[in-house]
Structure formats: C-alpha cells, structure tokens
Amino acid sequence: MSGLPEPILTSWQRSQRQGVDADTVARAATSTLLDDRLQRAGERVLSQWATSLEDFRLSILVADNTGMIIARHIVDARDRSALERVNAAEGFDFSESSVGTNGLGTPLHTGEDIFVQGSHHFSSSLAQLACAGVPITHPNDGRIVGSIALAAHIEHSAPLMLGMARHAGQQITEVLRSVQAAAGTPGSLRLSRFEHSERATILAALQEHQGNKLQAAVDLGIGRTTLYRKMRALKIDETEIGTAGNSAPSGSE
C-alpha cells in the first residue's frame, strides 16, 4: 500500500477492516429502492450530459445512499463490455463495504470527492478503470442521498473528470430541489436502512469515546469535519451521546 494518496490509503484500510476480498466483483444489491426521485433526477441529468460527452470515452453512474447503482449512461458502446464484466450496472452494490475503494462507494462513506485511478481501486477487478466520484447531497439538509461517478478506461482518463462529476452532482441536487418546489412540499428523502445503521454506528463510536469527536472520527475512518456534517444530517445531538460533547482542540482534524 506504500505510495497511495492519503484518502485512498485510508479507504483501503477501512476496506481491509471490513473484510473486503481484493479479488471481489460487485454483487447484486440486497437493498430496495425506497424513493425513486433520486433515480429520476439522475436519469434526467445523465440524458442532458449525453451530448456533451460524445467526444469522450466516459460513462456516468449514479448510486443511491446504499451504494446500489440506480442509473447509468454509456457514451461509447465499446466501453459497455468492460463495465458489464465488473457488474457496473443498475442493481449492483458498489458500496465501499462491498467492493472496497471506488468512485461511488467511497464518497458515500467520507462525504468527499475522490479520483480513483487503476490499481488504486481496492478490488483488482476495477484496476483497468479510472473513476471520479462525488457525493450527491439533499437540497434541504445537505444529507448525502447518493453519489455520482464518471468512469473511463485508465488509458482514457483525465483530471477534468472530477470537475465534471462535481458539476453533474450539483445538477442532480438542483433537479431534486425543483421537483420538491413543484410539489409544493419541503420533501425529504426518507431515512434509509443504511442511514439508520450508519447513525447507530456513529452514535456508538461517540458514546464509546464519551463524546470526543476526534477519537470517534479516527475510529470511524473519517475526518472530524465529516463527522460533524454526518451528525447534523442524521440528527445526532449531544443528549443522545450522554456527555457534554467533549471535543479536541479546534485545530485538530
């Protein structure tokens, strides 16, 4: 693992702790799509990008907050077989706990953008791909509701993929906002089973460390800023932790 960028290394370490097999291929997801608004928003944005990407050997994938791929657009038919071989298709689980470090699952865990190139993927099955992934946030509360990634064969990858993924992710958030406005209701994608599980895990880590955010974040393999954001999104407050919310000095991360 020597020489890996720090975010990739941290993700690899999480993948190992979770017992992910480095030779694994994505499996069919066991979760059920509870709200199709994200899927419809993703499909709308992907169709808008279709023309813009005609000159690129890129594919776009959208996952829900469990890591299940719910939408996909392949620009060049030559790339279809490569994606099919690794099950990068609707209905398959690309969570970090399933296939390790990747452009869809890792942003769901960290809440941060990531560019995973070739052998930086934890699973050897993805070593021929480069993936730029970003989280998709809810327009009301900033909660992570999914992720979007641009994927390409490693030979056709480019740094601009990450900026493109960010833009597409922001567009999906705006589509969700417009759908809610049209419905005339605040609208909030329902808390999924995955989020209930994540909430319980975060709360347990905070309680174990008596409210110390820095130590809890280290145990969870995320930054303290990300922990605070997740606490807000999942509505974890100090009364549940059962302490005064001890924290590290403000300069720590």
VENRAFEN-V292766 format. One record per run of one state. SS is the DSSP state (a for helix, b for strand, c for the rest). FROM is the first residue (numbers start at 1). TO is the last residue. If there is no record, write none. Layout:
# VENRAFEN-V292766
SS,FROM,TO  SS,FROM,TO
This chain:
# VENRAFEN-V292766
c,1,5  a,6,17  c,18,27  b,28,28  c,29,36  a,37,52  c,53,58  b,59,64  c,65,67  b,68,74  c,75,76  a,77,85  c,86,91  b,92,93  c,94,95  a,96,99  c,100,104  a,105,110  c,111,113  b,114,117  a,118,120  c,121,123  a,124,126  c,127,128  b,129,137  c,138,143  b,144,153  a,154,156  c,157,159  a,160,183  c,184,192  a,193,208  c,209,212  a,213,220  c,221,223  a,224,233  c,234,237  a,238,241  c,242,253
